[in-house]
Each structure stands twice: as C-alpha cells, then as structure tokens.
Amino acid sequence: MYSFDTGVCGGRVINVPRQADFALDLDAIERAAAVSDARVLFLTSPNNPTGNLTPTADIERLLNLPLLVVVDEAYIEFVSNPQASVSSWVGRYENLAVLRTFSKWAGLAGMRIGYGLLPEWLAEQIWKIKQPYNISVAAQAAAVASLADLDYLKANLAQLLAERERLLPQLQAIRFLEPIPSAANFILCRVRGRNAREIKRQLEHQGILVRHYNNSYLRDYIRISIGRPDQSAALLHALRALETDE
C-alpha cells in the first residue's frame, strides 16, 4: 500500500533493502534520503512479514533526517514490552507520525478501521484533504465495542503471545525450517533444502494456509500465522509428515 498510495499521489518510491537479519540498514537509508530529496520515510515495527522490532534508538536516529518519519505500528499490541512503541514521542518530534489499526489485535480487519497519531501541523493538513465520507457506522460501533471490552481482548492477546512462544521451538525442530523469533502474530520461516512454494502447496492440500512470498527477498520463506493450540497441532503434524518425505 505504501507504493500504491505513493503512485496515486504522483510520488516516487525508493526502496532500501534490509540487512541479512532484516534489521534496518540505517546508513543506506540516510544515503538514500540525502541523494533523493525524499519527503517521507515509512517504517513498520514490528515489521511485516519478518516480525522483528525496530529498536527505538534506530527510529530516534532516523528522526534526525529532514523528512517525515511514519512508523506503522499495526502489530505493536503483540509486543510484550510497552517501551517498544514510539507513540508517546508524537508531538515531541514534529516529524513523527504513528499509524495504528484495529485489524490485528481486535480482529476487525474486515471493518477497515484504524487511526493515526500525528503532530498538530500534519493533522491540520490531513483534515483539509479528508474525503467527505467517514468510516462506516458498523466499523465505528465495532471499535467502540472493542475499547469497552479490553479485558477480553487483552486475554486473547496473552493467549496468542503464549502460543507464539510455544510454537517457535517446535518449528525450530522441523529439519527444513529456520523460524525467526517474532514480535508479531506470525512467524516467518526460511525453508532450507526444500521448495518453499511447494511446501505451501502441500500444506494447502491439507487445509492449512500459510503465506509464501514470490520475490527476490523472501522466495525461500513461508509465514505462519499464530492460531489456537489445536491449529498449531494440525500444522505441526502436517510439517512432520512432510519431514518424513525427505
């Protein structure tokens, strides 16, 4: 969506690849910003689909750049450390904006409802170009209901986090997988010695859907969403069966 919306606005996208461990390449970002006259930098923390957090020190360094830094925190509720968010920095840094959503932690993806934490000068400009149509009444009601039932949703989050930590070492035990520790509600796994797309296809035939990325950065990876323990059990059973086929 970053690239799509940039195109709609007549802008130009400059991609800066992450490092081998999926950390930001800060030097490369700073060089790209210097030579391109970039206006906006988009970061995602935790990152999708790798699941890794961006250290707040890295974000603070990038806030020294002469551009707007937009930090997408769509998955931040799945992080156990509240200090991982930079939402409290908005206002202290005039070039920082933070995006949040109800799609992930509250399960309202179909409602398309989220919000931005913006410095005052940016909020004023966004308001000027806001479309005349608001979010739907159903989405607003769902968001209000979510905020009124935080104890239930936080309990769900706790269960997902516990299942994520329980699932990780079991995925590490699968010979052809190299899972990456995640701070989100999914685990990215590198497929070693096997075809990642074929693994996805074989799991799909058993009713298990995982994500495969057909690009140069993640061609050998699949992404597994965290679900209920019984769903994890079905996944692990299928993976172990594939392991015996090696």
Sine and cosine of phi, psi and omega as CSV:
sin_phi,cos_phi,sin_psi,cos_psi,sin_omega,cos_omega
0.00,0.00,-0.50,0.86,0.03,-1.00
-0.86,0.52,-0.75,0.66,-0.04,-1.00
-0.94,0.34,-0.61,0.79,0.01,-1.00
-0.88,0.48,-0.76,0.65,-0.04,-1.00
-0.92,0.39,-0.55,0.83,0.07,-1.00
-0.88,0.47,-0.68,0.73,0.04,-1.00
-0.89,0.46,-0.65,0.76,0.03,-1.00
-0.87,0.50,-0.58,0.81,-0.02,-1.00
-1.00,0.06,0.08,1.00,0.01,-1.00
0.97,0.26,0.37,0.93,-0.02,-1.00
-1.00,-0.06,-0.06,-1.00,0.00,-1.00
-0.80,-0.60,0.75,-0.66,-0.02,-1.00
-1.00,-0.03,0.73,-0.68,0.09,-1.00
-0.87,-0.50,0.93,-0.36,0.00,-1.00
-1.00,0.00,0.73,-0.68,0.09,-1.00
-0.90,-0.44,0.96,-0.29,-0.04,-1.00
-0.86,0.51,0.55,-0.84,0.08,-1.00
-0.97,0.23,0.20,-0.98,0.03,-1.00
-0.97,0.24,0.08,-1.00,-0.08,-1.00
-0.86,0.51,-0.52,0.85,0.02,-1.00
-1.00,-0.04,0.21,0.98,0.03,-1.00
0.95,0.31,0.18,0.98,0.14,-0.99
-0.96,0.28,0.39,-0.92,0.05,-1.00
-0.92,0.40,0.61,-0.79,0.13,-0.99
-1.00,-0.05,1.00,0.04,-0.13,-0.99
-0.87,0.49,-0.68,0.74,-0.01,-1.00
-0.88,0.48,-0.68,0.73,-0.02,-1.00
-0.92,0.39,-0.61,0.80,0.04,-1.00
-0.90,0.44,-0.70,0.72,-0.01,-1.00
-0.91,0.42,-0.63,0.78,0.04,-1.00
-0.91,0.41,-0.68,0.73,-0.01,-1.00
-0.89,0.45,-0.65,0.76,0.01,-1.00
-0.90,0.43,-0.58,0.81,-0.05,-1.00
-0.94,0.33,-0.62,0.78,-0.11,-0.99
-1.00,-0.07,-0.21,0.98,-0.12,-0.99
-0.96,-0.28,-0.15,0.99,-0.10,-1.00
0.85,0.53,0.64,0.77,-0.01,-1.00
-0.89,0.45,0.51,-0.86,-0.01,-1.00
-0.95,-0.31,-0.49,0.87,-0.09,-1.00
-0.67,-0.74,0.66,-0.75,0.10,-1.00
-0.88,-0.48,0.82,-0.57,0.03,-1.00
-0.97,-0.23,0.79,-0.62,0.08,-1.00
-0.82,-0.58,0.49,-0.87,0.07,-1.00
-0.81,-0.58,0.80,-0.60,-0.04,-1.00
-0.54,-0.84,0.89,-0.45,-0.07,1.00
-0.88,0.48,0.50,-0.87,-0.08,-1.00
-0.98,0.20,0.54,-0.84,0.10,-0.99
-0.90,-0.43,0.84,-0.54,0.29,0.96
-0.96,-0.27,0.21,0.98,-0.13,-0.99
-0.99,0.13,-0.42,0.91,0.07,-1.00
0.99,0.11,-0.02,1.00,-0.05,-1.00
-1.00,0.04,0.54,-0.84,0.06,-1.00
-0.99,0.16,0.49,-0.87,0.19,-0.98
-1.00,-0.07,0.86,-0.51,0.02,-1.00
-0.82,0.57,0.66,-0.75,-0.02,-1.00
-0.88,0.48,-0.47,0.88,0.04,-1.00
-0.90,0.44,-0.57,0.82,0.04,-1.00
-0.92,0.39,-0.67,0.74,0.02,-1.00
-0.90,0.43,-0.65,0.76,0.01,-1.00
-0.89,0.47,-0.64,0.77,0.05,-1.00
-0.89,0.46,-0.67,0.74,-0.04,-1.00
-0.95,0.32,-0.36,0.93,0.06,-1.00
-0.94,0.35,-0.18,0.98,0.10,-1.00
-0.98,0.20,-0.20,0.98,0.03,-1.00
-0.95,0.31,0.49,-0.87,-0.02,-1.00
-0.99,0.11,0.85,0.52,0.03,-1.00
-0.46,-0.89,0.17,-0.99,0.05,-1.00
-0.99,0.15,0.79,-0.62,0.04,-1.00
-0.97,-0.25,0.89,-0.46,0.02,-1.00
-0.96,-0.29,0.89,-0.46,-0.01,-1.00
-0.97,-0.25,0.91,-0.41,0.02,-1.00
-1.00,0.07,0.93,-0.36,-0.01,-1.00
-0.96,-0.29,0.70,0.72,-0.05,-1.00
-0.86,0.51,-0.50,0.87,-0.08,-1.00
-0.94,-0.35,0.24,0.97,-0.16,-0.99
-0.91,0.41,-0.45,0.89,-0.01,-1.00
-0.92,0.40,-0.27,0.96,0.02,-1.00
-1.00,0.01,0.07,1.00,0.01,-1.00
-1.00,-0.08,0.76,-0.65,-0.05,-1.00
-0.97,0.26,-0.40,0.91,-0.04,-1.00
-1.00,-0.08,0.93,-0.36,-0.03,-1.00
-0.90,0.43,-0.34,0.94,0.00,-1.00
-0.96,0.27,-0.10,1.00,-0.01,-1.00
-0.96,0.28,-0.35,0.94,0.00,-1.00
-0.99,0.11,0.54,-0.84,0.08,-1.00
-0.95,-0.32,0.29,0.96,-0.04,-1.00
-0.87,0.49,-0.56,0.83,-0.01,-1.00
-0.95,0.33,-0.19,0.98,0.01,-1.00
-0.99,0.15,-0.30,0.95,-0.05,-1.00
-0.88,0.48,0.75,-0.66,-0.09,-1.00
0.98,-0.18,-0.65,0.76,0.09,-1.00
-0.95,0.30,-0.60,0.80,0.10,-0.99
-0.94,-0.33,0.88,-0.47,-0.05,-1.00
-0.95,0.31,-0.19,0.98,-0.02,-1.00
-0.93,-0.36,0.41,0.91,0.01,-1.00
-0.89,-0.45,0.74,-0.67,0.15,-0.99
-0.77,-0.64,0.60,-0.80,-0.02,-1.00
-0.83,-0.55,0.74,-0.67,0.02,-1.00
-0.96,-0.29,0.66,-0.75,0.03,-1.00
-0.73,-0.68,0.28,-0.96,-0.01,-1.00
-0.54,-0.84,0.44,-0.90,0.16,-0.99
-1.00,-0.03,-0.02,1.00,-0.12,-0.99
-0.91,0.42,-0.60,0.80,-0.15,-0.99
-1.00,-0.04,-0.94,0.34,-0.13,-0.99
-0.91,0.41,-0.54,0.84,-0.04,-1.00
-0.99,-0.16,-0.06,1.00,0.05,-1.00
0.94,0.35,0.49,0.87,-0.05,-1.00
-0.95,-0.30,0.59,0.81,-0.07,-1.00
-0.83,0.56,-0.66,0.76,-0.03,-1.00
-0.93,0.36,-0.29,0.96,-0.02,-1.00
-0.99,0.12,-0.31,0.95,0.01,-1.00
0.81,0.59,0.86,0.52,-0.01,-1.00
-0.78,-0.63,0.75,-0.66,0.02,-1.00
-0.40,-0.92,-0.19,-0.98,-0.04,-1.00
-0.37,-0.93,0.28,-0.96,0.04,-1.00
-0.84,-0.54,0.59,-0.80,0.14,-0.99
-0.97,-0.26,0.93,-0.38,-0.22,-0.98
-0.78,-0.62,0.51,-0.86,0.17,-0.99
-0.91,0.41,0.42,-0.91,-0.14,-0.99
-0.85,0.53,-0.65,0.76,-0.05,-1.00
-0.89,0.45,-0.58,0.82,-0.01,-1.00
-0.97,0.24,-0.63,0.77,0.03,-1.00
-0.85,0.52,-0.63,0.77,0.02,-1.00
-0.89,0.45,-0.65,0.76,0.00,-1.00
-0.95,0.30,-0.65,0.76,0.03,-1.00
-0.88,0.48,-0.64,0.77,-0.01,-1.00
-0.89,0.46,-0.55,0.84,-0.02,-1.00
-0.92,0.39,-0.52,0.85,-0.07,-1.00
-0.96,-0.29,0.17,0.99,0.01,-1.00
-0.88,0.47,0.68,-0.73,0.07,-1.00
-0.90,0.43,0.43,-0.90,-0.06,-1.00
-0.94,0.33,-0.23,0.97,-0.04,-1.00
-0.99,-0.12,0.76,-0.65,0.05,-1.00
-1.00,0.07,0.11,-0.99,0.13,-0.99
-0.90,0.44,0.37,-0.93,-0.12,-0.99
-0.92,0.39,0.39,-0.92,0.05,-1.00
-0.88,0.47,-0.61,0.79,0.01,-1.00
-0.89,0.46,-0.67,0.74,0.01,-1.00
-0.91,0.41,-0.67,0.74,0.03,-1.00
-0.89,0.46,-0.69,0.73,0.00,-1.00
-0.90,0.43,-0.63,0.77,0.01,-1.00
-0.91,0.41,-0.64,0.76,0.02,-1.00
-0.91,0.42,-0.70,0.72,0.02,-1.00
-0.89,0.46,-0.67,0.74,0.03,-1.00
-0.89,0.45,-0.61,0.79,0.04,-1.00
-0.89,0.45,-0.70,0.72,-0.01,-1.00
-0.92,0.38,-0.44,0.90,0.02,-1.00
-0.99,0.14,-0.18,0.98,-0.05,-1.00
-0.80,-0.60,0.71,0.71,-0.10,-1.00
-0.91,0.42,-0.57,0.82,-0.02,-1.00
-0.87,0.50,-0.68,0.73,0.01,-1.00
-0.91,0.42,-0.71,0.70,-0.04,-1.00
-0.93,0.37,-0.60,0.80,0.05,-1.00
-0.92,0.40,-0.56,0.83,0.07,-1.00
-0.91,0.41,-0.64,0.77,0.08,-1.00
-0.88,0.47,-0.68,0.73,0.03,-1.00
-0.87,0.50,-0.69,0.72,-0.01,-1.00
-0.88,0.48,-0.63,0.78,0.02,-1.00
-0.91,0.41,-0.65,0.76,0.02,-1.00
-0.91,0.42,-0.67,0.74,0.02,-1.00
-0.90,0.44,-0.66,0.75,0.02,-1.00
-0.90,0.43,-0.64,0.77,0.00,-1.00
-0.94,0.35,-0.58,0.82,0.06,-1.00
-0.87,0.49,-0.72,0.70,-0.01,-1.00
-0.94,0.34,-0.51,0.86,0.04,-1.00
-0.96,0.29,-0.58,0.81,-0.07,-1.00
-0.97,0.24,-0.57,0.82,-0.10,-0.99
-0.80,0.60,-0.81,0.59,-0.03,-1.00
-0.91,0.42,-0.45,0.89,0.03,-1.00
-0.96,0.29,-0.56,0.83,0.10,-0.99
-0.94,0.35,-0.57,0.82,0.04,-1.00
-0.89,0.46,-0.43,0.90,-0.01,-1.00
-0.98,0.17,-0.20,0.98,0.07,-1.00
-0.98,0.21,0.83,-0.55,-0.19,-0.98
-0.87,0.50,-0.56,0.83,-0.10,-0.99
-0.99,-0.11,0.17,0.98,0.02,-1.00
-0.89,-0.45,0.59,-0.81,0.12,-0.99
-0.79,-0.61,1.00,0.08,-0.05,-1.00
-0.96,0.28,0.53,-0.85,-0.01,-1.00
-0.97,-0.25,0.80,-0.60,0.05,-1.00
-0.79,0.61,0.69,-0.73,-0.17,-0.99
-0.81,-0.58,0.52,-0.85,0.12,-0.99
-0.94,-0.33,0.23,0.97,-0.02,-1.00
-0.89,-0.45,-0.26,-0.97,-0.02,-1.00
-0.99,-0.16,0.57,0.82,0.04,-1.00
-0.41,-0.91,0.25,-0.97,0.06,-1.00
-0.76,-0.66,0.84,-0.55,0.07,-1.00
-1.00,0.07,0.72,-0.69,-0.05,-1.00
-0.80,-0.60,0.77,-0.64,0.15,-0.99
-0.99,0.14,0.72,-0.70,0.01,-1.00
-0.99,-0.11,0.85,-0.52,-0.06,-1.00
-0.95,-0.32,0.78,-0.63,0.09,-1.00
0.96,0.30,0.08,1.00,0.04,-1.00
-0.72,-0.69,0.22,-0.97,0.04,-1.00
-1.00,0.01,0.89,-0.45,-0.08,-1.00
-0.88,0.48,-0.65,0.76,0.01,-1.00
-0.90,0.45,-0.60,0.80,0.01,-1.00
-0.94,0.34,-0.61,0.79,0.08,-1.00
-0.87,0.49,-0.71,0.71,0.05,-1.00
-0.85,0.52,-0.71,0.71,-0.04,-1.00
-0.90,0.43,-0.68,0.74,-0.02,-1.00
-0.92,0.39,-0.61,0.79,0.07,-1.00
-0.92,0.40,-0.62,0.78,0.00,-1.00
-0.88,0.48,-0.61,0.79,0.02,-1.00
-0.90,0.44,-0.32,0.95,0.04,-1.00
-0.98,-0.21,0.21,0.98,0.03,-1.00
0.99,0.16,0.29,0.96,-0.01,-1.00
-0.92,-0.38,0.88,-0.48,-0.08,-1.00
-0.97,-0.24,0.84,-0.54,0.13,-0.99
-0.83,-0.55,0.24,-0.97,-0.04,-1.00
-0.99,-0.15,0.71,-0.70,0.12,-0.99
-0.85,-0.52,0.65,-0.76,-0.06,-1.00
-0.93,-0.38,0.91,-0.40,-0.05,-1.00
-1.00,-0.06,0.93,0.37,0.08,-1.00
-0.63,-0.78,0.16,-0.99,-0.13,-0.99
-0.92,0.38,-0.41,0.91,-0.03,-1.00
-0.99,0.15,-0.59,0.81,-0.18,-0.98
-0.76,-0.65,0.49,0.87,-0.06,-1.00
-0.88,0.48,-0.52,0.85,-0.07,-1.00
-0.99,-0.14,0.39,0.92,-0.08,-1.00
-0.84,-0.54,0.47,-0.88,0.23,-0.97
-0.80,-0.60,0.46,-0.89,0.03,-1.00
-0.89,-0.45,0.78,-0.63,-0.07,-1.00
-0.93,-0.37,0.85,-0.52,0.06,-1.00
-0.98,0.20,0.55,-0.84,0.02,-1.00
-0.99,0.15,0.75,-0.66,0.02,-1.00
-0.77,-0.64,-0.49,-0.87,0.04,-1.00
-0.98,0.21,0.33,-0.94,0.03,-1.00
-0.82,0.57,-0.61,0.79,0.00,-1.00
-0.92,0.38,-0.53,0.85,0.05,-1.00
-0.95,0.33,-0.63,0.78,0.08,-1.00
-0.88,0.47,-0.65,0.76,0.00,-1.00
-0.89,0.47,-0.67,0.74,0.02,-1.00
-0.90,0.44,-0.67,0.74,0.03,-1.00
-0.88,0.48,-0.76,0.66,-0.04,-1.00
-0.90,0.43,-0.61,0.79,0.05,-1.00
-0.87,0.49,-0.70,0.72,-0.01,-1.00
-0.92,0.39,-0.65,0.76,0.00,-1.00
-0.91,0.41,-0.65,0.76,0.02,-1.00
-0.92,0.39,-0.54,0.84,0.07,-1.00
-0.92,0.40,-0.63,0.77,0.05,-1.00
-0.92,0.38,-0.54,0.84,0.01,-1.00
-0.89,0.45,-0.60,0.80,0.00,-1.00
-0.95,0.30,-0.28,0.96,0.02,-1.00
-0.99,0.13,-0.11,0.99,-0.04,-1.00
-0.89,0.45,0.00,0.00,0.00,0.00
